[in-house]
Amino acid sequence: MKILAVETSGSTCGVTISNGDLCSTIEIYEPHQQDAQLADCAIECLKHAKLSISEIDAIAISAGPGSFTGLRIGASFAKGLCYGLDLETAIPLVPISTLQSLADQAVVDEFSNHRIVATIPSHRNLTYIQYFDALGKPLTEVALVEVEKLANGVMYGDRVVGPGTQELVSCLHAIGRIIEVHTEHSWTVLSSRFVANTANKQHRAGTLVLMNAKDFVPDYKQEFEVVQKNIVES
């Protein structure tokens, strides 16, 4: 199955093409590049893979949670690809949980009993988290919590993944919880390769969800907050 995967849920602007194995990847690890660079990434990625968009079987997208703007840009782009050729023969869209795509990178040993903790910063001192078992199976629902609360819940040996890793490790030290957690630099970034990997994993397991692009809504979790300030007249 030829899959074109898109990652725009954070600071990464990335496209990967996979046919079971990774064929081509182009990624830009700079914030605020998705709107200007995403289409070019897809064009170059298709060129490197020697494929046309008509040969793609599905568009996999990092569905959130994450940046409101990044998710919106990714969703619009993915829908455009799905319907770019013919409304009646639209390419199906595959929503991939961003936290799940991160967790799947830390599945190392099927006999391990260590949890995987996936974390993505939100705003202020809040972070999205989800716990997984050693094989990447979700143990909890996605939650939005204070970083300190997450730090208090992390256990010895946990594998920590996602862009919120450094903030979590810093908080562990700040509150005096000097425990060993496992992480790698490659686990702390968002990547379209991870999205493609999870899509392939689900395809092999027969759990891949193909949907009509018009029905897709990103997992924003939080809409933009409107803060009303009290004005005190003197």
C-alpha positions in Angstrom: 0.0 0.0 0.0 1.5 3.3 -1.1 0.9 5.9 1.7 1.8 9.6 1.6 2.1 10.8 5.3 1.9 14.4 6.4 3.1 15.9 9.7 2.3 19.5 10.6 0.9 19.2 14.2 3.9 21.0 15.7 7.0 22.7 14.4 7.8 20.0 11.9 6.8 20.4 8.2 7.2 16.9 6.8 6.1 14.5 4.1 7.0 10.8 3.8 6.0 8.3 1.1 6.0 4.7 2.1 5.2 1.4 0.4 5.6 -0.8 3.5 9.2 0.6 3.8 10.0 4.2 3.7 10.6 5.4 0.1 11.2 9.1 0.5 11.1 11.7 3.3 11.5 15.5 3.2 11.2 17.4 6.5 11.9 20.9 7.7 12.5 21.3 11.4 11.7 24.9 11.7 8.5 26.5 13.2 5.9 28.2 11.0 7.0 26.7 7.7 4.0 24.5 6.9 1.9 27.0 5.0 4.8 28.0 2.7 6.7 24.8 2.4 4.3 21.8 2.7 3.3 21.6 -1.0 6.9 21.8 -2.1 7.8 19.0 0.3 5.1 16.8 -1.2 6.2 17.6 -4.7 9.8 16.8 -4.1 8.9 13.7 -2.1 6.8 12.3 -4.9 9.6 13.1 -7.4 12.2 11.3 -5.3 9.9 8.2 -4.9 9.3 8.3 -8.7 5.5 8.4 -8.1 2.6 10.5 -9.1 -0.2 11.5 -6.7 -2.5 9.2 -8.7 -0.4 6.2 -7.6 -0.9 7.0 -3.9 -3.4 4.7 -2.2 -4.0 6.8 1.0 -3.0 10.0 2.6 -2.1 9.6 6.3 -2.1 12.7 8.5 -0.9 13.5 12.0 -4.4 14.2 13.4 -3.4 15.8 16.7 -3.4 16.8 19.4 -1.0 19.7 18.7 -0.8 23.2 17.3 -4.2 24.5 16.2 -2.7 26.3 13.2 -0.5 23.4 12.2 -3.3 20.9 12.3 -5.6 23.2 10.3 -2.9 23.6 7.6 -2.2 19.9 7.4 -5.9 19.0 7.2 -6.6 21.5 4.4 -3.5 20.3 2.5 -4.4 16.6 2.9 -8.0 17.1 1.9 -6.8 19.0 -1.2 -4.6 16.0 -2.1 -7.4 13.6 -1.6 -9.8 15.5 -3.9 -7.2 17.0 -6.2 -7.8 14.6 -9.1 -11.5 13.5 -9.1 -14.3 13.9 -6.6 -15.6 10.5 -7.5 -12.3 8.7 -7.1 -10.9 10.6 -4.1 -7.9 9.2 -2.3 -9.0 8.0 1.2 -7.6 9.8 4.3 -6.0 8.0 7.3 -6.1 9.9 10.6 -3.1 8.9 12.8 -3.0 10.0 16.5 0.1 12.2 16.9 0.7 10.7 20.4 0.3 7.1 19.0 2.8 7.8 16.2 5.3 9.0 18.8 4.7 6.0 21.1 5.3 3.5 18.3 8.9 4.7 17.9 9.7 3.6 21.5 8.5 0.0 21.0 11.8 -1.7 21.4 11.3 -5.1 23.2 8.1 -7.0 23.3 9.2 -8.6 26.6 9.7 -5.2 28.3 7.2 -4.1 31.0 8.1 -0.4 30.9 5.5 2.1 30.0 5.7 4.6 27.2 4.8 8.2 28.0 4.1 10.4 25.0 4.0 14.2 25.7 3.3 17.2 23.5 3.5 20.8 24.9 0.3 22.8 24.7 0.5 26.3 26.2 1.7 27.9 29.4 2.7 25.0 31.7 0.3 22.5 30.2 1.1 19.4 28.2 -0.9 16.7 26.3 0.0 13.2 27.6 -1.0 9.6 27.0 0.4 6.4 28.5 1.1 3.3 26.5 2.3 -0.2 27.3 5.6 -1.5 26.0 4.0 -2.6 22.7 2.4 0.8 22.0 -1.1 -0.1 23.1 -2.9 2.9 24.8 -3.3 2.5 28.5 -5.1 5.9 29.0 -7.0 8.5 27.1 -5.3 11.7 26.0 -5.2 14.2 28.9 -4.1 17.8 29.2 -2.3 18.3 32.5 0.2 20.5 34.2 3.8 19.5 33.6 4.4 19.1 37.3 1.5 16.7 37.6 2.9 14.6 34.8 6.4 14.7 36.4 4.8 13.3 39.6 3.2 10.5 37.7 6.3 9.3 35.8 7.8 6.1 37.1 11.3 4.6 37.0 12.1 3.1 33.6 9.4 4.9 31.7 10.2 5.6 28.1 9.4 9.3 27.4 8.8 10.4 23.8 7.6 13.6 22.2 8.5 17.3 22.1 7.5 17.7 25.7 10.3 15.4 26.9 12.9 18.1 27.8 10.4 20.2 29.7 9.3 17.1 31.6 12.9 16.1 32.5 13.7 19.6 33.6 10.6 19.6 35.8 11.6 16.2 37.3 14.9 17.8 38.4 13.2 21.0 39.6 10.9 19.1 42.0 13.6 16.8 43.2 12.5 13.6 41.5 15.8 12.2 40.4 14.6 9.0 38.6 15.9 7.3 35.5 13.7 7.6 32.5 14.6 6.4 29.0 14.6 8.7 26.0 16.4 9.3 22.8 16.8 12.5 20.8 15.0 11.0 17.8 12.0 10.3 20.0 11.6 14.0 20.9 10.7 15.4 17.5 7.6 15.1 15.4 8.1 13.3 12.1 6.1 12.3 9.0 8.2 9.1 9.2 6.5 8.3 12.5 3.1 8.9 10.9 3.9 6.6 8.0 5.3 3.9 10.4 2.1 3.8 12.5 0.0 3.7 9.3 2.0 0.7 8.1 1.7 -0.9 11.5 -2.0 -0.5 11.5 -2.3 -1.8 7.9 -0.4 -5.0 8.7 -2.6 -5.5 11.7 -5.8 -4.9 9.7 -6.8 -1.9 11.9 -6.1 0.9 9.4 -9.0 3.4 9.3 -9.7 4.7 5.8 -12.1 7.6 5.7 -13.6 10.1 3.4 -11.5 13.3 3.6 -14.6 15.5 3.9 -15.5 13.9 7.2 -12.1 14.5 8.8 -11.7 16.9 11.6 -8.3 17.2 13.4 -8.1 16.4 17.1 -7.7 19.9 18.3 -8.6 19.1 21.9 -8.7 22.8 22.7 -10.1 25.6 20.7 -8.4 29.0 20.9 -8.9 30.5 24.3 -10.6 33.8 24.6 -9.4 35.6 27.7 -11.5 38.5 29.0 -9.6 41.0 31.1 -11.4 43.0 33.7 -10.9 46.7 33.2 -11.0 48.6 36.5 -11.9 52.2 36.1 -10.0 54.5 38.4 
